[in-house]
Amino acid sequence: MAAIRIVDVTDEASFGLVPPCADPGFDHRSCDYWEDAARGSKAARASWLERGRPLSADPPPRPRNPFGEPADEPIDNPFLPRRPVASGPNPFAPASDDALADNPFAPPPKTGPTVGSGAPRKLGLLGRGLTVFGSYAKVLLVDEDAVAYAQFGPLSAYPRALRLRELYPQLPDAPLPAIITCIATTSGARQGGHAHRLVAAVCDDLASRGFAAVEAYPEIGARPDGTSGATPGFWLSVGFDLAVDDERFPVVRRELS
């Protein structure tokens, strides 16, 4: 009997398990279609798989403009009145992490898992919510071969989904749902029930994280190898209901218990 294992994508080792798309022109590992509502793409981009600058890298400091606004640390001006120097610590200044660590009555500084600096760009996107939300993707393995992939998360993480939902004011907005943006199976592993099993695992996970509902946005008329949104029929078969019956952009929804 085949051994089935589901892995959360949280680091470079698990990111390396993400299976290829059935259509080689697409790539789960370089897709930002849902994260970037204006310019997002599903295209395969080899450069995205390289280690590079972290997404949150601070921009380089701008050169000082002598004719602009004063900088945070202004150049000494002999014609400006001198400010009195404080004689002691400022009780209203925010405490540093070191100060919090020394205070037995203060909560410890929040820390959590990260994907690390310089991670591939897509892994950086998937790792944005690790500290607060948890993983944004799962991979299903059969005998250690990756055969299915799912991407999901809170609605706020996917601007394209937010834009799509604006088309349908009838959709409930309290509480906001989690969403599954992608469910895909490799072409050689289809008809094995792996996508059904992976969606069930994602829904159970989202329910354990406190979400009351989950939505997905299937595609109408797309080739089986050309979509990771699946079809309305697929979602209905895994317990979703058709929330919006639209000929182009339908919405399916499942209440979580």
C-alpha positions in Angstrom: 0.0 0.0 0.0 1.4 3.4 -1.0 2.6 5.7 1.8 0.9 9.1 1.7 2.4 12.1 3.5 1.3 15.8 3.5 4.0 18.4 4.1 3.6 22.1 4.9 5.8 24.4 2.8 7.7 26.4 5.5 11.4 26.3 4.4 13.7 25.6 1.5 13.6 21.9 2.0 9.8 21.6 1.8 9.7 24.3 -1.0 12.0 21.9 -3.0 9.2 19.3 -2.8 6.7 21.4 -4.8 5.9 19.4 -7.9 6.1 20.7 -11.5 3.0 22.0 -13.2 1.5 19.7 -15.8 2.0 22.5 -18.4 5.7 23.4 -18.4 4.9 27.0 -19.3 3.6 27.4 -15.7 5.4 26.9 -12.4 3.9 26.9 -8.9 7.4 28.0 -7.7 7.3 31.3 -9.5 3.6 32.1 -9.6 2.5 35.4 -8.1 -0.8 35.6 -9.9 -2.9 35.8 -6.7 -0.3 37.9 -4.7 -0.1 40.7 -7.4 -3.5 41.7 -8.7 -2.1 44.1 -11.3 1.0 42.3 -12.7 0.8 38.8 -11.3 1.8 35.9 -13.6 1.6 32.1 -13.5 4.6 31.8 -15.9 7.7 29.7 -15.3 10.5 32.1 -14.3 13.8 30.4 -13.6 15.3 33.5 -12.0 12.7 33.2 -9.2 14.3 29.9 -8.0 17.6 31.5 -7.3 18.5 32.8 -3.8 18.4 36.5 -3.7 17.5 39.5 -1.7 14.7 39.1 0.8 11.4 40.6 -0.1 11.5 42.9 3.0 15.0 44.3 2.3 15.2 47.9 3.3 16.0 50.3 0.4 19.4 51.9 0.4 19.6 55.3 2.2 19.1 58.3 0.0 21.9 60.9 -0.2 21.4 63.9 2.0 19.8 66.9 0.3 21.2 70.1 1.8 18.2 72.0 0.4 15.6 69.6 1.6 13.8 68.9 4.9 16.0 68.4 7.9 17.2 64.8 8.3 16.6 62.8 11.5 20.1 63.8 12.6 20.5 67.4 11.3 23.8 68.9 10.6 24.9 71.2 13.5 23.6 74.7 12.8 25.2 77.4 14.9 22.3 79.8 14.2 19.6 77.5 15.7 18.7 77.7 19.4 20.1 74.9 21.4 17.7 72.4 22.8 18.1 71.4 26.4 19.6 68.0 26.9 17.5 65.5 29.0 19.1 64.7 32.3 17.8 61.1 32.4 16.0 58.4 30.4 12.7 59.2 28.7 9.9 57.4 30.5 7.7 57.7 27.4 10.2 56.2 24.9 9.4 52.7 23.7 11.3 50.0 25.5 13.9 48.0 23.7 13.8 44.2 23.4 16.6 44.0 26.0 14.6 46.1 28.4 11.6 43.8 27.9 13.8 40.7 28.5 14.9 42.2 31.8 11.4 43.0 32.9 9.7 39.9 34.6 6.3 41.5 34.3 6.4 42.3 30.5 5.6 39.7 27.8 8.6 38.4 26.0 9.3 39.9 22.5 7.4 38.0 19.8 9.5 35.6 17.7 8.5 33.0 15.2 9.6 31.0 12.3 10.8 32.6 9.1 12.0 31.4 5.7 15.3 33.2 6.2 16.9 36.0 4.4 17.7 35.5 0.7 15.1 32.8 0.1 13.7 32.3 -3.4 11.1 34.9 -4.1 8.1 32.6 -4.1 9.2 31.0 -0.9 9.4 34.5 0.6 5.7 35.1 -0.5 4.6 31.8 1.0 6.5 32.5 4.2 5.0 36.0 4.9 2.5 34.7 7.4 4.5 32.0 9.2 4.7 33.9 12.5 1.0 34.8 12.7 -0.9 32.5 10.4 1.2 29.5 9.6 2.0 27.8 6.3 0.4 29.0 3.0 1.0 25.8 1.0 1.0 22.0 1.3 2.5 19.2 -0.8 1.1 15.7 -0.9 3.7 12.9 -1.4 3.0 9.3 -2.4 5.9 7.0 -1.6 7.9 10.3 -1.2 7.1 11.4 -4.7 5.3 14.8 -4.8 2.1 14.5 -6.7 -0.2 17.3 -5.6 0.1 20.9 -4.4 -2.2 23.4 -2.8 -1.8 27.1 -1.9 -4.1 28.8 0.5 -4.3 31.4 3.2 -6.2 34.4 4.6 -8.0 36.5 2.1 -5.8 39.5 3.0 -2.8 37.7 1.6 -4.1 37.6 -2.0 -5.1 40.9 -3.5 -6.4 39.4 -6.7 -9.0 37.4 -4.6 -9.9 40.6 -2.8 -10.5 42.3 -6.2 -12.5 39.4 -7.5 -14.8 39.4 -4.4 -15.6 43.0 -5.0 -17.5 42.0 -8.0 -20.0 40.1 -5.8 -21.4 42.2 -2.9 -23.7 39.3 -2.1 -20.8 37.3 -0.7 -20.7 37.4 3.1 -17.8 39.6 4.5 -18.1 38.8 8.1 -16.3 36.7 9.0 -14.0 36.9 6.1 -13.1 33.4 4.6 -9.8 31.8 4.1 -9.2 30.9 0.4 -7.6 28.1 -1.6 -6.0 29.7 -4.6 -4.4 26.6 -6.1 -5.0 22.9 -6.2 -3.0 20.9 -8.8 -2.0 17.3 -9.4 0.8 16.1 -11.7 -0.5 14.7 -14.9 0.8 11.2 -14.1 -1.0 11.0 -10.7 -4.5 12.1 -11.8 -7.6 10.1 -10.9 -5.9 8.9 -7.7 -8.0 11.0 -5.3 -4.9 13.0 -4.3 -6.4 16.5 -4.9 -9.5 15.5 -2.9 -7.3 14.3 0.0 -5.2 17.4 -0.1 -8.2 19.8 -0.1 -9.7 17.9 2.9 -6.4 18.3 4.8 -6.3 22.1 4.0 -9.9 22.5 5.1 -9.2 20.7 8.4 -6.1 22.9 8.9 -8.0 26.1 8.3 -10.8 25.1 10.7 -8.2 24.4 13.4 -6.8 27.9 12.8 -10.2 29.4 13.6 -11.6 30.1 10.1 -15.4 29.6 9.7 -15.4 29.3 5.9 -13.2 28.8 2.9 -13.6 29.9 -0.7 -12.1 29.0 -4.1 -12.3 30.6 -7.5 -12.4 28.0 -10.3 -12.0 28.6 -14.0 -14.6 27.9 -16.7 -13.5 26.3 -19.9 -9.8 26.0 -19.1 -7.6 23.1 -20.2 -6.9 20.6 -17.4 -3.2 21.4 -17.7 -3.8 25.1 -18.0 -5.5 25.8 -14.7 -4.7 25.4 -11.0 -8.1 26.7 -10.0 -9.9 23.4 -10.9 -13.5 23.4 -12.0 -16.8 24.0 -10.2 -17.5 20.3 -10.5 -14.4 19.4 -8.6 -15.1 21.8 -5.8 -18.7 20.5 -5.5 -17.3 17.0 -5.1 -15.3 18.0 -2.1 -18.1 19.6 -0.1 -18.1 23.2 -1.5 -21.3 24.9 -2.6 -21.7 27.2 -5.6 -21.9 30.7 -4.0 -21.8 32.7 -7.2 -22.8 31.1 -10.5 -21.0 33.2 -13.0 -20.1 32.2 -16.5 -16.5 33.6 -16.2 -15.7 33.9 -12.5 -17.7 31.6 -10.3 -17.1 31.4 -6.6 -17.4 28.2 -4.5 -17.6 28.3 -0.7 -17.6 25.7 2.1 -18.5 26.4 5.7 -16.0 24.9 8.2 -17.0 23.3 11.5 
